[in-house]
Amino acid sequence: MKIKLSNIYLSTLLKRCVFIYLFLYPNLNHSQTKEQKIDSLKQVIENTNSDTTRVKTYIEWDNLIYVSDPQLDLEINFKVAEICAKNLDNINQLSEKEVKVFKKYQGSAFNNLAVIIKNQGNFEAALEYNEKSLKIKEAIGDKKGISNSYINIGTIHHNKGDLIKALEYYYKCLAIREELNDEKGISSIMINIGAIYHYQDDYTNALKFYQKSLDIKKKIEDKNEYNKAYSNIGFVYFEQGDSALKSGNKEYAHQKFDAALENYIECLNISKEKNDKNELAKIYNHIGTVYYKKGKLDIALEYFLMSSELNEELKSKQSLASSLSNVANIYLDKKQYDKALEIGTKAYDLAKTSNSIFELNAITYVLHKIHKVKNNLTLSLSMLEEHYATKDSISSRESSLQTIQQQFKYEYDKKAAADSVKKAEEIKVKNAEINAQKAEASKQKLEIAYQKQQKFYLFLGIFGLLFFGVFLINRVVVIQ
């Protein structure tokens, strides 16, 4: 016997099957691998005729790979900048909405290119792209974008050793982010300001800013940025330990080194989870430095080499100069002088070409020691002179920095005082308004009471007249 199913039954059955399928596999659409998502985005780019869709899709693709593949990150952002520039060259043919889209994404592409190129150690080119990005963001009134440009420009000046300009841009960034109540942004800039204090060996203020940054990140659950906060806190503990070691307090020094390692390991685990190669390269270098100070040269060398390998892959000249300088120093301690010289010379060239004054200051001292033990006294003296020249340059900038910090403090105190007066005036005005409102309310109550009293007397008068009228009528009737 054949069972004939109605269309209604079939429709109901189908709906139930779909419901069960969605119930059992609610996250099916979210289970795509990164590669599948990238393939889908590539298809959109190939098939669309709209350049606005194309740049948006490129940016979405970039967000998936920028941490793990810096070279592809560079290529994608060059492509986005190219598409935007081509369209903006024919601005008269664009709608107002399209102009905004292309300007927005052009500014984003310039910003991203600046970050990538800065990580490669080309500070001047990075600065150019940041200034281009800033100009666009100012033109379209993108305050958040302007604050991002300020922090990026400040970071470049910081890496170049110009701490005065760095601090100037960091405070500009902080002012905008406070105005926007951008907690995530405030936590990021606090790390940068903390780094300025850190460099001046003001560990108390450095830790204060770093810890504030981490507290905000935890409050807003910005887990992606925990690693940087842990790294900076670890670095302060390392510096405290190094200072204690130099003064002969080994027990306290090793306590601080252990605290540094604890924070570095937190950073390392998060960076591995994110596959953040830039942060991994830095943290390997930091961990290696701690083990070096603890006298564990082989473990230190292992971490320095891992850092160098990643920096080589990332084409980060400044960071590579730093890690190779540490490798050269280890080989010097191991008395492998030829290897130390070979690697030290490479680090020196990288520091020179990337204009990295701090790295240059470090490697020139290492090379001075290497040439000295190899009895190359002329070269040893030359490196020592360059070491002190870079040190003098840094010291000069530090002296100027102290002046500008005092100026910032003065401006801050002046603003705080002005804000205090303004607040007092606001409170005074508010109290006056409240008192006026109370007086007005009291006046209205009196008027209402007076009106009620007037009505009462009016009714009483009318009632009295009526009563008197009735009384007169009754008297007339009696008299008749």
C-alpha positions in Angstrom: 0.0 0.0 0.0 1.4 3.3 -1.0 1.2 6.2 1.4 0.4 9.5 -0.2 1.9 12.4 1.6 0.2 15.8 1.4 2.2 18.9 0.4 1.4 20.4 3.8 2.8 17.4 5.5 5.9 17.4 3.4 6.4 21.1 4.1 6.1 20.6 7.8 8.5 17.6 7.7 11.0 19.6 5.8 10.8 22.5 8.3 11.4 20.1 11.1 14.4 18.6 9.4 15.9 22.0 8.9 15.2 22.9 12.5 16.9 19.7 13.8 19.8 20.3 11.5 20.3 23.9 12.7 19.8 22.8 16.3 22.5 20.1 16.0 24.9 22.3 14.0 24.2 25.9 15.1 27.8 27.0 14.4 28.2 25.5 11.0 28.7 28.8 9.3 31.3 29.8 11.9 33.3 26.6 11.6 35.0 27.6 8.4 38.8 27.4 8.6 40.8 30.5 8.1 41.9 29.1 4.7 38.3 28.6 3.6 37.4 32.1 4.6 40.4 33.4 2.6 39.3 31.4 -0.4 35.8 32.8 -0.2 37.2 36.4 0.0 39.5 35.7 -3.0 36.4 34.6 -5.0 34.6 37.9 -4.0 37.6 39.9 -5.2 37.8 38.0 -8.5 34.1 38.2 -9.3 33.1 41.7 -8.2 32.9 44.6 -10.5 32.7 47.1 -7.6 36.0 48.6 -6.3 34.4 49.6 -3.0 33.5 45.9 -2.4 37.0 44.9 -3.6 38.8 47.2 -1.1 36.5 46.2 1.8 37.2 42.5 1.0 40.9 43.1 0.8 40.8 44.7 4.3 38.8 41.8 5.6 41.4 39.4 4.2 44.2 41.5 5.7 42.6 41.3 9.2 42.9 37.5 9.0 46.6 37.4 8.1 48.4 40.6 9.3 49.8 38.9 12.4 51.0 35.7 10.8 52.1 36.9 7.3 53.6 40.4 7.3 54.8 40.1 3.7 51.3 39.3 2.4 50.0 42.1 4.8 52.3 44.5 3.0 51.2 43.4 -0.5 47.5 43.6 0.4 47.8 47.1 1.8 49.7 48.3 -1.3 46.9 46.9 -3.4 44.2 48.7 -1.3 46.1 52.0 -1.5 46.5 51.5 -5.3 42.8 50.9 -5.9 41.8 53.8 -3.7 44.2 56.2 -5.5 43.0 55.1 -8.9 39.4 55.9 -8.0 40.2 59.1 -6.2 42.0 60.3 -9.3 38.6 60.4 -10.9 36.8 61.9 -7.9 34.3 63.8 -10.1 32.8 60.4 -11.2 32.3 59.2 -7.7 29.3 59.6 -5.4 29.8 61.3 -2.0 29.5 57.9 -0.3 32.1 56.4 -2.6 34.6 59.2 -2.0 34.2 58.7 1.8 34.8 54.9 1.4 37.9 55.3 -0.7 39.4 58.0 1.5 38.7 56.0 4.6 40.4 52.8 3.3 43.2 54.7 1.7 44.0 56.2 5.1 43.8 52.7 6.7 46.1 51.3 4.1 48.7 54.0 4.6 48.5 53.5 8.4 49.0 49.7 8.0 51.9 50.2 5.6 53.5 52.6 8.1 53.3 49.9 10.8 54.7 47.1 8.6 57.6 49.3 7.2 58.4 50.6 10.7 58.8 47.0 11.9 61.2 46.4 9.0 63.3 49.3 10.4 62.6 51.9 7.6 61.6 54.7 9.9 61.7 57.5 7.4 59.4 55.7 4.9 57.1 54.7 7.8 56.9 58.3 8.9 55.9 59.4 5.4 53.0 56.9 5.3 51.9 57.9 8.8 51.8 61.6 7.8 49.8 60.7 4.6 47.4 58.7 6.8 47.1 61.5 9.3 46.3 64.1 6.6 43.4 62.0 5.2 42.0 61.3 8.7 42.1 65.0 9.6 40.3 65.8 6.3 37.5 63.4 6.9 37.3 64.2 10.7 38.2 60.7 11.9 39.2 61.4 15.5 39.9 57.8 16.3 42.1 57.5 13.2 43.9 60.7 14.1 44.8 59.3 17.5 46.1 56.1 15.9 48.3 58.2 13.6 49.6 60.1 16.6 50.6 57.0 18.5 52.3 55.5 15.4 54.2 58.7 14.7 55.2 58.9 18.4 56.4 55.3 18.3 58.7 56.0 15.3 60.3 59.0 17.1 60.6 56.8 20.2 62.5 54.1 18.2 64.7 56.8 16.6 65.6 57.9 20.1 63.8 61.3 19.9 61.9 60.9 23.1 60.7 64.6 23.1 58.7 64.2 19.9 57.5 60.8 21.0 56.1 62.1 24.3 54.5 65.0 22.5 52.6 62.7 20.1 51.7 60.3 22.9 50.0 63.1 24.9 48.2 64.2 21.8 46.9 60.7 21.3 45.9 60.4 25.0 43.9 63.7 24.9 41.8 62.4 21.9 41.2 59.0 23.4 40.1 60.4 26.7 37.7 62.7 24.8 36.3 59.7 23.0 36.3 57.7 26.2 38.2 55.0 24.2 39.3 52.7 27.1 41.0 50.2 24.8 43.0 53.1 23.2 43.8 54.6 26.5 45.2 51.3 27.7 47.5 51.2 24.7 48.9 54.7 24.9 49.5 54.2 28.7 52.0 51.4 27.7 53.9 53.9 25.5 54.0 56.7 28.1 55.1 54.1 30.7 57.9 53.2 28.3 59.2 56.8 28.5 59.3 56.6 32.3 60.9 53.2 32.0 63.7 54.4 29.8 64.5 57.1 32.4 64.7 54.4 35.1 61.6 55.7 36.8 60.4 52.2 37.6 57.6 53.3 40.0 55.8 55.4 37.3 56.6 52.9 34.6 55.0 50.1 36.5 52.0 52.3 37.4 51.3 53.0 33.8 51.9 49.4 32.7 49.6 48.1 35.5 46.9 50.6 34.7 47.0 49.5 31.1 46.7 45.8 32.0 43.9 46.6 34.5 41.9 48.4 31.8 42.5 45.5 29.3 41.2 43.0 31.9 38.2 45.2 32.6 37.2 45.4 28.9 38.5 41.8 28.3 40.9 42.9 25.6 42.7 39.6 25.7 44.5 40.2 22.4 46.7 42.9 24.0 47.5 41.2 27.3 50.8 40.0 25.9 52.2 43.5 25.4 51.2 44.5 29.0 52.9 41.4 30.5 56.0 42.0 28.4 56.4 45.6 29.6 55.8 44.7 33.2 58.3 41.9 32.9 60.9 44.3 31.4 60.6 46.6 34.4 61.3 43.7 36.8 64.2 42.8 34.6 65.7 46.3 34.9 65.2 46.3 38.6 67.0 42.9 38.8 69.8 44.1 36.6 70.3 47.2 38.8 70.4 45.1 41.9 72.9 42.7 40.3 75.2 45.6 39.5 75.0 46.8 43.1 75.9 43.3 44.4 72.5 42.3 45.8 72.3 39.0 44.0 69.4 37.5 46.0 67.1 40.5 45.3 68.3 40.5 41.7 67.3 36.9 41.1 63.9 37.5 42.7 63.2 40.3 40.2 64.6 38.1 37.3 62.1 35.4 38.3 59.3 37.9 38.4 60.3 39.1 34.9 60.3 35.5 33.6 56.9 34.9 35.1 55.5 37.9 33.1 57.5 37.0 30.0 56.1 33.5 30.0 52.5 34.9 30.2 53.3 37.0 27.2 55.0 34.1 25.3 51.9 31.8 25.8 49.5 34.5 24.5 51.7 35.4 21.6 52.0 31.7 20.6 48.2 31.4 20.8 47.8 34.4 18.5 50.8 33.4 16.3 52.0 37.0 16.7 55.4 36.7 15.2 56.5 40.3 15.9 55.7 39.9 19.6 57.2 36.4 19.7 60.5 37.7 18.3 60.6 40.4 21.0 59.7 38.1 23.9 62.3 35.5 22.8 64.9 38.2 23.0 63.7 39.4 26.4 63.7 35.8 27.9 67.2 35.3 26.5 68.4 38.4 28.2 67.1 37.2 31.6 68.8 33.9 31.2 72.0 35.7 30.2 71.9 37.7 33.4 71.2 34.5 35.4 74.5 33.1 33.9 72.7 30.4 31.8 74.4 31.2 28.5 73.3 28.2 26.4 69.6 28.7 27.2 70.1 32.5 26.5 71.7 31.8 23.2 68.9 29.4 22.2 66.3 32.2 22.8 68.4 34.9 21.0 68.7 32.7 17.9 65.0 32.0 17.9 64.4 35.8 18.0 67.0 36.4 15.3 65.4 33.8 13.0 61.9 35.4 13.4 63.3 38.9 12.9 65.0 37.7 9.7 61.7 36.3 8.4 59.9 39.6 9.4 62.7 41.7 7.8 62.8 43.8 11.0 66.2 45.5 10.8 66.0 47.2 14.2 64.9 44.1 16.1 67.3 41.9 14.2 70.2 44.3 15.1 69.1 43.9 18.8 68.9 40.1 18.9 72.1 39.7 16.8 73.9 42.0 19.2 73.0 39.7 22.0 74.1 36.7 20.1 77.5 38.3 19.4 77.8 39.1 23.1 77.2 35.4 24.0 79.9 34.3 21.5 82.3 36.9 23.0 81.7 35.4 26.5 82.2 31.9 25.1 85.5 33.2 23.6 84.4 32.4 20.0 85.7 35.7 18.8 85.6 35.2 15.1 81.9 34.2 15.2 81.2 37.1 17.6 82.9 39.6 15.2 81.0 38.2 12.2 77.6 38.5 13.9 78.4 41.7 15.6 79.4 43.4 12.3 76.1 42.3 10.8 74.2 43.8 13.8 76.2 47.0 13.5 75.3 47.4 9.8 71.6 46.8 10.5 71.6 49.3 13.3 73.3 51.9 11.0 71.0 51.4 8.0 67.8 51.5 10.2 69.1 54.5 12.1 68.5 52.7 15.4 70.4 54.8 18.0 69.8 52.5 21.0 70.8 49.3 19.1 73.9 51.2 17.7 74.8 52.2 21.3 74.7 48.6 22.4 76.5 46.9 19.5 79.4 49.4 19.3 80.3 48.5 22.9 80.2 44.8 22.1 82.4 45.4 19.0 84.8 47.5 21.1 85.3 44.5 23.4 85.6 42.0 20.6 88.3 44.1 18.8 90.1 44.7 22.0 90.5 40.9 22.8 91.5 40.4 19.1 94.2 43.2 19.6 92.6 45.4 16.9 93.2 48.5 19.0 92.4 51.1 16.4 89.0 49.5 15.6 88.4 49.0 19.3 89.0 52.7 20.0 86.8 53.7 17.0 83.9 51.6 18.3 84.3 53.0 21.8 84.2 56.5 20.5 81.1 55.8 18.5 79.6 54.1 21.6 80.1 57.3 23.7 78.9 59.5 20.8 75.6 57.7 20.7 75.4 57.7 24.5 76.0 61.5 24.5 73.2 61.9 21.9 70.8 59.8 24.0 71.8 61.7 27.2 71.3 65.1 25.4 67.8 64.0 24.4 67.1 62.8 27.9 68.1 66.2 29.3 65.7 67.9 26.9 63.1 65.3 27.8 63.2 66.2 31.4 62.5 69.8 30.4 59.6 68.9 28.3 58.2 66.6 31.0 58.3 69.5 33.4 56.4 71.6 30.8 53.8 68.8 30.4 53.5 68.7 34.2 53.1 72.5 34.4 50.5 72.4 31.6 48.7 69.5 33.3 48.7 71.2 36.7 47.5 74.4 35.0 44.7 72.6 33.2 43.8 70.7 36.5 43.6 74.1 38.3 41.5 75.6 35.5 39.3 72.5 35.5 38.9 72.8 39.3 37.9 76.5 39.0 35.6 75.7 36.2 34.0 72.8 38.2 33.6 75.1 41.2 31.8 77.7 39.0 29.7 74.9 37.5 28.7 73.8 41.0 28.0 77.4 42.0 25.8 77.9 38.9 24.1 74.6 39.5 23.4 75.4 43.1 22.0 78.8 42.1 19.8 77.1 39.5 18.6 74.6 42.1 17.9 77.5 44.6 16.1 79.4 41.9 14.0 76.3 41.1 13.2 75.9 44.7 12.2 79.5 45.1 10.1 79.3 42.0 8.4 76.1 43.3 7.8 77.8 46.6 6.4 80.9 44.9 4.1 78.7 42.8 2.9 76.9 46.0 2.1 80.2 47.6 0.2 81.4 44.5 -1.8 78.2 44.5 -2.6 78.5 48.2 -3.5 82.2 47.6 -5.8 81.2 44.7 -7.4 78.6 46.8 -8.0 81.1 49.6 -9.5 83.6 47.2 -11.8 80.9 45.8 -12.8 80.0 49.3 -13.7 83.6 50.2 -15.5 84.0 46.9 -17.6 80.9 47.5 -18.2 82.1 51.1 -19.3 85.5 49.9 -21.6 84.0 47.3 -23.1 81.6 49.9 -23.5 84.6 52.3 -25.3 86.6 49.7 -27.6 83.7 48.8 -28.3 83.1 52.5 -29.0 86.8 53.1 -31.3 86.9 50.0 -33.3 83.9 51.2 -33.6 85.5 54.6 -35.0 88.8 53.2 -37.5 86.9 51.0 -38.7 85.0 54.1 -39.1 88.3 56.0 -41.1 89.9 53.2 -43.4 86.9 53.2 -43.9 87.0 57.0 -44.6 90.8 56.9 -47.3 90.3 54.2 
